[in-house]
Amino acid sequence: MFGARSPSEYFLNTREYNLRDLASEISCPTLVVDSEEEHAFPGQAGKLFEAFSYPKDLMVFKTSEGAGLHCQVGALTLGNQRVLNWLDGIMGTRCQ
């Protein structure tokens, strides 16, 4: 992925990808998800959340829920439930 030959090279290559110049143009409701013990991209969810100026929600998964790791590893069902509930709420209000 990203043309990387090792995990460390992958993480170095991801630095090139960001929404810095595009976040202000995103106008649909947006969910930003973070985890208390995010190790892959620590602090990035908060920066992205702050960059959005349109309707936005920040959902932080906690270690006490078993969902504190990157992508809610260890609590995928909980992660899916909360994200899909958010999406259902957004689609429900948009489709009525």
Backbone as XML, in Angstrom:
<?xml version="1.0"?>
<chain id="A" units="angstrom">
  <residue number="1" name="MET">
    <atom name="N" x="0.844" y="-1.170" z="0.000"/>
    <atom name="CA" x="0.000" y="0.000" z="0.000"/>
    <atom name="C" x="0.895" y="1.240" z="0.000"/>
  </residue>
  <residue number="2" name="PHE">
    <atom name="N" x="0.518" y="2.247" z="-0.761"/>
    <atom name="CA" x="1.293" y="3.475" z="-0.878"/>
    <atom name="C" x="2.679" y="3.222" z="-1.460"/>
  </residue>
  <residue number="3" name="GLY">
    <atom name="N" x="2.896" y="2.046" z="-2.066"/>
    <atom name="CA" x="4.197" y="1.730" z="-2.639"/>
    <atom name="C" x="5.270" y="1.500" z="-1.592"/>
  </residue>
  <residue number="4" name="ALA">
    <atom name="N" x="4.873" y="1.193" z="-0.390"/>
    <atom name="CA" x="5.830" y="1.030" z="0.706"/>
    <atom name="C" x="6.382" y="-0.392" z="0.746"/>
  </residue>
  <residue number="5" name="ARG">
    <atom name="N" x="7.623" y="-0.491" z="1.126"/>
    <atom name="CA" x="8.274" y="-1.800" z="1.247"/>
    <atom name="C" x="8.355" y="-2.278" z="2.695"/>
  </residue>
  <residue number="6" name="SER">
    <atom name="N" x="7.912" y="-1.435" z="3.632"/>
    <atom name="CA" x="7.942" y="-1.817" z="5.040"/>
    <atom name="C" x="6.887" y="-0.999" z="5.790"/>
  </residue>
  <residue number="7" name="PRO">
    <atom name="N" x="6.508" y="-1.451" z="6.977"/>
    <atom name="CA" x="5.536" y="-0.676" z="7.762"/>
    <atom name="C" x="6.016" y="0.751" z="8.055"/>
  </residue>
  <residue number="8" name="SER">
    <atom name="N" x="7.282" y="0.901" z="8.380"/>
    <atom name="CA" x="7.778" y="2.249" z="8.676"/>
    <atom name="C" x="7.750" y="3.138" z="7.440"/>
  </residue>
  <residue number="9" name="GLU">
    <atom name="N" x="8.042" y="2.584" z="6.286"/>
    <atom name="CA" x="7.979" y="3.360" z="5.048"/>
    <atom name="C" x="6.529" y="3.751" z="4.738"/>
  </residue>
  <residue number="10" name="TYR">
    <atom name="N" x="5.600" y="2.869" z="5.041"/>
    <atom name="CA" x="4.183" y="3.190" z="4.867"/>
    <atom name="C" x="3.814" y="4.430" z="5.670"/>
  </residue>
  <residue number="11" name="PHE">
    <atom name="N" x="4.182" y="4.447" z="6.948"/>
    <atom name="CA" x="3.834" y="5.588" z="7.788"/>
    <atom name="C" x="4.512" y="6.866" z="7.310"/>
  </residue>
  <residue number="12" name="LEU">
    <atom name="N" x="5.709" y="6.760" z="6.834"/>
    <atom name="CA" x="6.374" y="7.942" z="6.275"/>
    <atom name="C" x="5.652" y="8.431" z="5.029"/>
  </residue>
  <residue number="13" name="ASN">
    <atom name="N" x="5.207" y="7.511" z="4.195"/>
    <atom name="CA" x="4.509" y="7.882" z="2.959"/>
    <atom name="C" x="3.148" y="8.517" z="3.217"/>
  </residue>
  <residue number="14" name="THR">
    <atom name="N" x="2.499" y="8.175" z="4.321"/>
    <atom name="CA" x="1.177" y="8.737" z="4.591"/>
    <atom name="C" x="1.242" y="10.223" z="4.906"/>
  </residue>
  <residue number="15" name="ARG">
    <atom name="N" x="2.403" y="10.737" z="5.221"/>
    <atom name="CA" x="2.535" y="12.174" z="5.516"/>
    <atom name="C" x="2.136" y="13.041" z="4.333"/>
  </residue>
  <residue number="16" name="GLU">
    <atom name="N" x="2.246" y="12.509" z="3.130"/>
    <atom name="CA" x="1.905" y="13.267" z="1.927"/>
    <atom name="C" x="0.403" y="13.460" z="1.767"/>
  </residue>
  <residue number="17" name="TYR">
    <atom name="N" x="-0.398" y="12.660" z="2.435"/>
    <atom name="CA" x="-1.845" y="12.675" z="2.253"/>
    <atom name="C" x="-2.511" y="13.435" z="3.391"/>
  </residue>
  <residue number="18" name="ASN">
    <atom name="N" x="-3.287" y="14.449" z="3.036"/>
    <atom name="CA" x="-4.014" y="15.210" z="4.036"/>
    <atom name="C" x="-5.184" y="15.923" z="3.373"/>
  </residue>
  <residue number="19" name="LEU">
    <atom name="N" x="-6.052" y="16.462" z="4.192"/>
    <atom name="CA" x="-7.202" y="17.219" z="3.709"/>
    <atom name="C" x="-7.060" y="18.708" z="4.025"/>
  </residue>
  <residue number="20" name="ARG">
    <atom name="N" x="-5.861" y="19.133" z="4.319"/>
    <atom name="CA" x="-5.592" y="20.500" z="4.744"/>
    <atom name="C" x="-6.255" y="21.538" z="3.838"/>
  </residue>
  <residue number="21" name="ASP">
    <atom name="N" x="-6.113" y="21.392" z="2.545"/>
    <atom name="CA" x="-6.639" y="22.383" z="1.607"/>
    <atom name="C" x="-8.060" y="22.079" z="1.139"/>
  </residue>
  <residue number="22" name="LEU">
    <atom name="N" x="-8.607" y="20.940" z="1.542"/>
    <atom name="CA" x="-9.933" y="20.544" z="1.071"/>
    <atom name="C" x="-11.007" y="20.542" z="2.155"/>
  </residue>
  <residue number="23" name="ALA">
    <atom name="N" x="-10.629" y="20.453" z="3.408"/>
    <atom name="CA" x="-11.601" y="20.293" z="4.492"/>
    <atom name="C" x="-12.633" y="21.409" z="4.513"/>
  </residue>
  <residue number="24" name="SER">
    <atom name="N" x="-12.215" y="22.622" z="4.225"/>
    <atom name="CA" x="-13.159" y="23.739" z="4.275"/>
    <atom name="C" x="-14.188" y="23.684" z="3.152"/>
  </residue>
  <residue number="25" name="GLU">
    <atom name="N" x="-13.950" y="22.881" z="2.130"/>
    <atom name="CA" x="-14.879" y="22.764" z="1.007"/>
    <atom name="C" x="-15.896" y="21.638" z="1.186"/>
  </residue>
  <residue number="26" name="ILE">
    <atom name="N" x="-15.712" y="20.796" z="2.184"/>
    <atom name="CA" x="-16.625" y="19.680" z="2.423"/>
    <atom name="C" x="-17.852" y="20.227" z="3.143"/>
  </residue>
  <residue number="27" name="SER">
    <atom name="N" x="-19.012" y="20.113" z="2.504"/>
    <atom name="CA" x="-20.203" y="20.745" z="3.062"/>
    <atom name="C" x="-21.249" y="19.763" z="3.585"/>
  </residue>
  <residue number="28" name="CYS">
    <atom name="N" x="-21.051" y="18.480" z="3.386"/>
    <atom name="CA" x="-22.017" y="17.516" z="3.898"/>
    <atom name="C" x="-21.696" y="17.216" z="5.368"/>
  </residue>
  <residue number="29" name="PRO">
    <atom name="N" x="-22.687" y="16.763" z="6.134"/>
    <atom name="CA" x="-22.410" y="16.366" z="7.514"/>
    <atom name="C" x="-21.295" y="15.317" z="7.528"/>
  </residue>
  <residue number="30" name="THR">
    <atom name="N" x="-20.359" y="15.502" z="8.419"/>
    <atom name="CA" x="-19.173" y="14.647" z="8.441"/>
    <atom name="C" x="-18.928" y="14.113" z="9.843"/>
  </residue>
  <residue number="31" name="LEU">
    <atom name="N" x="-18.613" y="12.840" z="9.915"/>
    <atom name="CA" x="-18.256" y="12.191" z="11.170"/>
    <atom name="C" x="-16.754" y="11.959" z="11.189"/>
  </residue>
  <residue number="32" name="VAL">
    <atom name="N" x="-16.119" y="12.432" z="12.238"/>
    <atom name="CA" x="-14.700" y="12.172" z="12.450"/>
    <atom name="C" x="-14.610" y="11.221" z="13.638"/>
  </residue>
  <residue number="33" name="VAL">
    <atom name="N" x="-13.906" y="10.119" z="13.448"/>
    <atom name="CA" x="-13.795" y="9.096" z="14.483"/>
    <atom name="C" x="-12.370" y="9.079" z="15.020"/>
  </residue>
  <residue number="34" name="ASP">
    <atom name="N" x="-12.257" y="8.977" z="16.338"/>
    <atom name="CA" x="-10.948" y="8.905" z="16.992"/>
    <atom name="C" x="-11.015" y="7.858" z="18.096"/>
  </residue>
  <residue number="35" name="SER">
    <atom name="N" x="-9.869" y="7.441" z="18.551"/>
    <atom name="CA" x="-9.777" y="6.480" z="19.649"/>
    <atom name="C" x="-8.810" y="7.022" z="20.691"/>
  </residue>
  <residue number="36" name="GLU">
    <atom name="N" x="-9.106" y="6.750" z="21.944"/>
    <atom name="CA" x="-8.269" y="7.267" z="23.037"/>
    <atom name="C" x="-6.801" y="6.870" z="22.897"/>
  </residue>
  <residue number="37" name="GLU">
    <atom name="N" x="-6.553" y="5.670" z="22.436"/>
    <atom name="CA" x="-5.173" y="5.193" z="22.326"/>
    <atom name="C" x="-4.730" y="5.084" z="20.864"/>
  </residue>
  <residue number="38" name="GLU">
    <atom name="N" x="-5.181" y="6.018" z="20.031"/>
    <atom name="CA" x="-4.809" y="6.024" z="18.613"/>
    <atom name="C" x="-3.287" y="6.044" z="18.494"/>
  </residue>
  <residue number="39" name="HIS">
    <atom name="N" x="-2.744" y="5.048" z="17.830"/>
    <atom name="CA" x="-1.290" y="4.949" z="17.698"/>
    <atom name="C" x="-0.806" y="5.207" z="16.273"/>
  </residue>
  <residue number="40" name="ALA">
    <atom name="N" x="-1.656" y="4.987" z="15.294"/>
    <atom name="CA" x="-1.236" y="5.131" z="13.903"/>
    <atom name="C" x="-1.168" y="6.602" z="13.490"/>
  </residue>
  <residue number="41" name="PHE">
    <atom name="N" x="-2.176" y="7.378" z="13.885"/>
    <atom name="CA" x="-2.246" y="8.793" z="13.493"/>
    <atom name="C" x="-2.693" y="9.635" z="14.682"/>
  </residue>
  <residue number="42" name="PRO">
    <atom name="N" x="-1.925" y="9.625" z="15.768"/>
    <atom name="CA" x="-2.362" y="10.345" z="16.978"/>
    <atom name="C" x="-2.526" y="11.841" z="16.728"/>
  </residue>
  <residue number="43" name="GLY">
    <atom name="N" x="-3.652" y="12.371" z="17.204"/>
    <atom name="CA" x="-3.927" y="13.795" z="17.103"/>
    <atom name="C" x="-4.519" y="14.254" z="15.781"/>
  </residue>
  <residue number="44" name="GLN">
    <atom name="N" x="-4.505" y="13.393" z="14.783"/>
    <atom name="CA" x="-4.966" y="13.806" z="13.456"/>
    <atom name="C" x="-6.472" y="13.986" z="13.380"/>
  </residue>
  <residue number="45" name="ALA">
    <atom name="N" x="-7.226" y="13.173" z="14.099"/>
    <atom name="CA" x="-8.685" y="13.302" z="14.054"/>
    <atom name="C" x="-9.120" y="14.664" z="14.586"/>
  </residue>
  <residue number="46" name="GLY">
    <atom name="N" x="-8.507" y="15.108" z="15.656"/>
    <atom name="CA" x="-8.844" y="16.415" z="16.218"/>
    <atom name="C" x="-8.525" y="17.549" z="15.263"/>
  </residue>
  <residue number="47" name="LYS">
    <atom name="N" x="-7.390" y="17.459" z="14.599"/>
    <atom name="CA" x="-7.020" y="18.486" z="13.619"/>
    <atom name="C" x="-8.003" y="18.512" z="12.458"/>
  </residue>
  <residue number="48" name="LEU">
    <atom name="N" x="-8.386" y="17.348" z="11.992"/>
    <atom name="CA" x="-9.351" y="17.271" z="10.899"/>
    <atom name="C" x="-10.694" y="17.837" z="11.332"/>
  </residue>
  <residue number="49" name="PHE">
    <atom name="N" x="-11.136" y="17.466" z="12.520"/>
    <atom name="CA" x="-12.409" y="17.957" z="13.040"/>
    <atom name="C" x="-12.417" y="19.486" z="13.082"/>
  </residue>
  <residue number="50" name="GLU">
    <atom name="N" x="-11.357" y="20.078" z="13.570"/>
    <atom name="CA" x="-11.276" y="21.531" z="13.660"/>
    <atom name="C" x="-11.245" y="22.190" z="12.287"/>
  </residue>
  <residue number="51" name="ALA">
    <atom name="N" x="-10.755" y="21.506" z="11.282"/>
    <atom name="CA" x="-10.658" y="22.075" z="9.935"/>
    <atom name="C" x="-12.007" y="22.164" z="9.238"/>
  </residue>
  <residue number="52" name="PHE">
    <atom name="N" x="-12.961" y="21.337" z="9.641"/>
    <atom name="CA" x="-14.287" y="21.373" z="9.026"/>
    <atom name="C" x="-15.075" y="22.558" z="9.560"/>
  </residue>
  <residue number="53" name="SER">
    <atom name="N" x="-15.763" y="23.247" z="8.667"/>
    <atom name="CA" x="-16.580" y="24.380" z="9.114"/>
    <atom name="C" x="-18.072" y="24.099" z="8.955"/>
  </residue>
  <residue number="54" name="TYR">
    <atom name="N" x="-18.428" y="23.010" z="8.336"/>
    <atom name="CA" x="-19.827" y="22.648" z="8.133"/>
    <atom name="C" x="-20.258" y="21.668" z="9.213"/>
  </residue>
  <residue number="55" name="PRO">
    <atom name="N" x="-21.490" y="21.166" z="9.189"/>
    <atom name="CA" x="-21.943" y="20.239" z="10.228"/>
    <atom name="C" x="-20.974" y="19.071" z="10.409"/>
  </residue>
  <residue number="56" name="LYS">
    <atom name="N" x="-20.602" y="18.867" z="11.641"/>
    <atom name="CA" x="-19.599" y="17.837" z="11.931"/>
    <atom name="C" x="-19.854" y="17.260" z="13.311"/>
  </residue>
  <residue number="57" name="ASP">
    <atom name="N" x="-19.423" y="16.033" z="13.482"/>
    <atom name="CA" x="-19.486" y="15.361" z="14.776"/>
    <atom name="C" x="-18.169" y="14.649" z="14.998"/>
  </residue>
  <residue number="58" name="LEU">
    <atom name="N" x="-17.736" y="14.639" z="16.249"/>
    <atom name="CA" x="-16.536" y="13.908" z="16.642"/>
    <atom name="C" x="-16.969" y="12.777" z="17.560"/>
  </residue>
  <residue number="59" name="MET">
    <atom name="N" x="-16.588" y="11.559" z="17.199"/>
    <atom name="CA" x="-16.925" y="10.379" z="17.983"/>
    <atom name="C" x="-15.615" y="9.773" z="18.486"/>
  </residue>
  <residue number="60" name="VAL">
    <atom name="N" x="-15.436" y="9.797" z="19.801"/>
    <atom name="CA" x="-14.216" y="9.261" z="20.399"/>
    <atom name="C" x="-14.550" y="7.949" z="21.095"/>
  </residue>
  <residue number="61" name="PHE">
    <atom name="N" x="-13.829" y="6.914" z="20.710"/>
    <atom name="CA" x="-14.007" y="5.601" z="21.326"/>
    <atom name="C" x="-13.035" y="5.461" z="22.485"/>
  </residue>
  <residue number="62" name="LYS">
    <atom name="N" x="-13.524" y="4.893" z="23.560"/>
    <atom name="CA" x="-12.757" y="4.837" z="24.805"/>
    <atom name="C" x="-12.187" y="3.442" z="25.084"/>
  </residue>
  <residue number="63" name="THR">
    <atom name="N" x="-11.084" y="3.457" z="25.774"/>
    <atom name="CA" x="-10.444" y="2.210" z="26.186"/>
    <atom name="C" x="-11.359" y="1.426" z="27.119"/>
  </residue>
  <residue number="64" name="SER">
    <atom name="N" x="-12.086" y="2.129" z="27.981"/>
    <atom name="CA" x="-12.987" y="1.457" z="28.927"/>
    <atom name="C" x="-14.108" y="0.708" z="28.211"/>
  </residue>
  <residue number="65" name="GLU">
    <atom name="N" x="-14.382" y="1.055" z="26.954"/>
    <atom name="CA" x="-15.379" y="0.352" z="26.144"/>
    <atom name="C" x="-14.754" y="-0.820" z="25.390"/>
  </residue>
  <residue number="66" name="GLY">
    <atom name="N" x="-13.429" y="-0.944" z="25.498"/>
    <atom name="CA" x="-12.712" y="-1.950" z="24.720"/>
    <atom name="C" x="-12.452" y="-1.486" z="23.307"/>
  </residue>
  <residue number="67" name="ALA">
    <atom name="N" x="-12.659" y="-0.187" z="23.044"/>
    <atom name="CA" x="-12.586" y="0.348" z="21.688"/>
    <atom name="C" x="-11.543" y="1.456" z="21.553"/>
  </residue>
  <residue number="68" name="GLY">
    <atom name="N" x="-10.584" y="1.497" z="22.452"/>
    <atom name="CA" x="-9.639" y="2.604" z="22.474"/>
    <atom name="C" x="-8.507" y="2.532" z="21.482"/>
  </residue>
  <residue number="69" name="LEU">
    <atom name="N" x="-8.396" y="1.447" z="20.734"/>
    <atom name="CA" x="-7.293" y="1.311" z="19.779"/>
    <atom name="C" x="-7.718" y="1.765" z="18.381"/>
  </residue>
  <residue number="70" name="HIS">
    <atom name="N" x="-6.736" y="1.939" z="17.511"/>
    <atom name="CA" x="-6.952" y="2.364" z="16.129"/>
    <atom name="C" x="-8.046" y="1.516" z="15.480"/>
  </residue>
  <residue number="71" name="CYS">
    <atom name="N" x="-9.006" y="2.167" z="14.857"/>
    <atom name="CA" x="-10.140" y="1.506" z="14.174"/>
    <atom name="C" x="-10.976" y="0.650" z="15.116"/>
  </residue>
  <residue number="72" name="GLN">
    <atom name="N" x="-10.953" y="0.975" z="16.381"/>
    <atom name="CA" x="-11.745" y="0.283" z="17.405"/>
    <atom name="C" x="-11.457" y="-1.207" z="17.460"/>
  </residue>
  <residue number="73" name="VAL">
    <atom name="N" x="-10.227" y="-1.580" z="17.145"/>
    <atom name="CA" x="-9.843" y="-2.988" z="17.216"/>
    <atom name="C" x="-10.150" y="-3.498" z="18.623"/>
  </residue>
  <residue number="74" name="GLY">
    <atom name="N" x="-10.840" y="-4.596" z="18.695"/>
    <atom name="CA" x="-11.250" y="-5.167" z="19.969"/>
    <atom name="C" x="-12.713" y="-4.902" z="20.265"/>
  </residue>
  <residue number="75" name="ALA">
    <atom name="N" x="-13.297" y="-3.978" z="19.518"/>
    <atom name="CA" x="-14.719" y="-3.669" z="19.731"/>
    <atom name="C" x="-15.350" y="-3.267" z="18.401"/>
  </residue>
  <residue number="76" name="LEU">
    <atom name="N" x="-15.138" y="-4.081" z="17.401"/>
    <atom name="CA" x="-15.633" y="-3.750" z="16.063"/>
    <atom name="C" x="-17.152" y="-3.651" z="16.009"/>
  </residue>
  <residue number="77" name="THR">
    <atom name="N" x="-17.832" y="-4.496" z="16.758"/>
    <atom name="CA" x="-19.294" y="-4.435" z="16.764"/>
    <atom name="C" x="-19.768" y="-3.107" z="17.338"/>
  </residue>
  <residue number="78" name="LEU">
    <atom name="N" x="-19.160" y="-2.675" z="18.433"/>
    <atom name="CA" x="-19.517" y="-1.389" z="19.022"/>
    <atom name="C" x="-19.209" y="-0.252" z="18.040"/>
  </residue>
  <residue number="79" name="GLY">
    <atom name="N" x="-18.044" y="-0.304" z="17.419"/>
    <atom name="CA" x="-17.675" y="0.721" z="16.442"/>
    <atom name="C" x="-18.674" y="0.795" z="15.304"/>
  </residue>
  <residue number="80" name="ASN">
    <atom name="N" x="-19.007" y="-0.350" z="14.758"/>
    <atom name="CA" x="-19.984" y="-0.385" z="13.661"/>
    <atom name="C" x="-21.339" y="0.141" z="14.113"/>
  </residue>
  <residue number="81" name="GLN">
    <atom name="N" x="-21.764" y="-0.271" z="15.285"/>
    <atom name="CA" x="-23.069" y="0.153" z="15.791"/>
    <atom name="C" x="-23.135" y="1.670" z="15.920"/>
  </residue>
  <residue number="82" name="ARG">
    <atom name="N" x="-22.143" y="2.269" z="16.540"/>
    <atom name="CA" x="-22.182" y="3.714" z="16.762"/>
    <atom name="C" x="-22.061" y="4.494" z="15.456"/>
  </residue>
  <residue number="83" name="VAL">
    <atom name="N" x="-21.194" y="4.064" z="14.571"/>
    <atom name="CA" x="-21.031" y="4.763" z="13.294"/>
    <atom name="C" x="-22.287" y="4.621" z="12.441"/>
  </residue>
  <residue number="84" name="LEU">
    <atom name="N" x="-22.839" y="3.417" z="12.379"/>
    <atom name="CA" x="-24.053" y="3.213" z="11.582"/>
    <atom name="C" x="-25.256" y="3.933" z="12.192"/>
  </residue>
  <residue number="85" name="ASN">
    <atom name="N" x="-25.326" y="4.027" z="13.511"/>
    <atom name="CA" x="-26.391" y="4.804" z="14.148"/>
    <atom name="C" x="-26.266" y="6.288" z="13.778"/>
  </residue>
  <residue number="86" name="TRP">
    <atom name="N" x="-25.035" y="6.798" z="13.747"/>
    <atom name="CA" x="-24.818" y="8.189" z="13.338"/>
    <atom name="C" x="-25.284" y="8.377" z="11.892"/>
  </residue>
  <residue number="87" name="LEU">
    <atom name="N" x="-24.878" y="7.459" z="11.034"/>
    <atom name="CA" x="-25.257" y="7.554" z="9.631"/>
    <atom name="C" x="-26.774" y="7.445" z="9.457"/>
  </residue>
  <residue number="88" name="ASP">
    <atom name="N" x="-27.398" y="6.552" z="10.202"/>
    <atom name="CA" x="-28.844" y="6.414" z="10.148"/>
    <atom name="C" x="-29.529" y="7.712" z="10.564"/>
  </residue>
  <residue number="89" name="GLY">
    <atom name="N" x="-29.013" y="8.374" z="11.580"/>
    <atom name="CA" x="-29.567" y="9.652" z="12.010"/>
    <atom name="C" x="-29.420" y="10.724" z="10.935"/>
  </residue>
  <residue number="90" name="ILE">
    <atom name="N" x="-28.274" y="10.763" z="10.289"/>
    <atom name="CA" x="-28.039" y="11.745" z="9.232"/>
    <atom name="C" x="-28.929" y="11.449" z="8.019"/>
  </residue>
  <residue number="91" name="MET">
    <atom name="N" x="-28.970" y="10.217" z="7.603"/>
    <atom name="CA" x="-29.774" y="9.859" z="6.424"/>
    <atom name="C" x="-31.261" y="10.005" z="6.721"/>
  </residue>
  <residue number="92" name="GLY">
    <atom name="N" x="-31.662" y="9.684" z="7.931"/>
    <atom name="CA" x="-33.060" y="9.807" z="8.296"/>
    <atom name="C" x="-33.531" y="11.246" z="8.234"/>
  </residue>
  <residue number="93" name="THR">
    <atom name="N" x="-32.699" y="12.170" z="8.712"/>
    <atom name="CA" x="-33.092" y="13.583" z="8.674"/>
    <atom name="C" x="-33.011" y="14.145" z="7.274"/>
  </residue>
  <residue number="94" name="ARG">
    <atom name="N" x="-32.125" y="13.633" z="6.456"/>
    <atom name="CA" x="-31.957" y="14.129" z="5.088"/>
    <atom name="C" x="-33.037" y="13.577" z="4.166"/>
  </residue>
  <residue number="95" name="CYS">
    <atom name="N" x="-33.540" y="12.382" z="4.459"/>
    <atom name="CA" x="-34.450" y="11.705" z="3.535"/>
    <atom name="C" x="-35.917" y="11.962" z="3.869"/>
  </residue>
  <residue number="96" name="GLN">
    <atom name="N" x="-36.211" y="12.673" z="4.916"/>
    <atom name="CA" x="-37.614" y="12.890" z="5.293"/>
    <atom name="C" x="-38.198" y="14.085" z="4.575"/>
  </residue>
</chain>
